[in-house]
Amino acid sequence: MAHIIENLNGRRNIKLNTEDILNIVREYQNITTGSYTYSEIREKLEKFELFLPEE
């Protein structure tokens, strides 16, 4: 599960574990199936929202 890490500069970092990364890749592959050009892939991804649960 994603973990938000605060730092001294006021920026947040999101730490992902292996399962988070694999889930993102799996979603990417599902969304972009059948797309062959960069513009087709980008068009599909612009319509998609991905949310990571906070730990």
Secondary structure as GFF3:
##gff-version 3
##sequence-region A 1 55
A	DSSP	beta_strand	3	6	.	.	.	ID=ss1
A	DSSP	beta_strand	12	15	.	.	.	ID=ss2
A	DSSP	alpha_helix	18	32	.	.	.	ID=ss3
A	DSSP	alpha_helix	38	46	.	.	.	ID=ss4
###
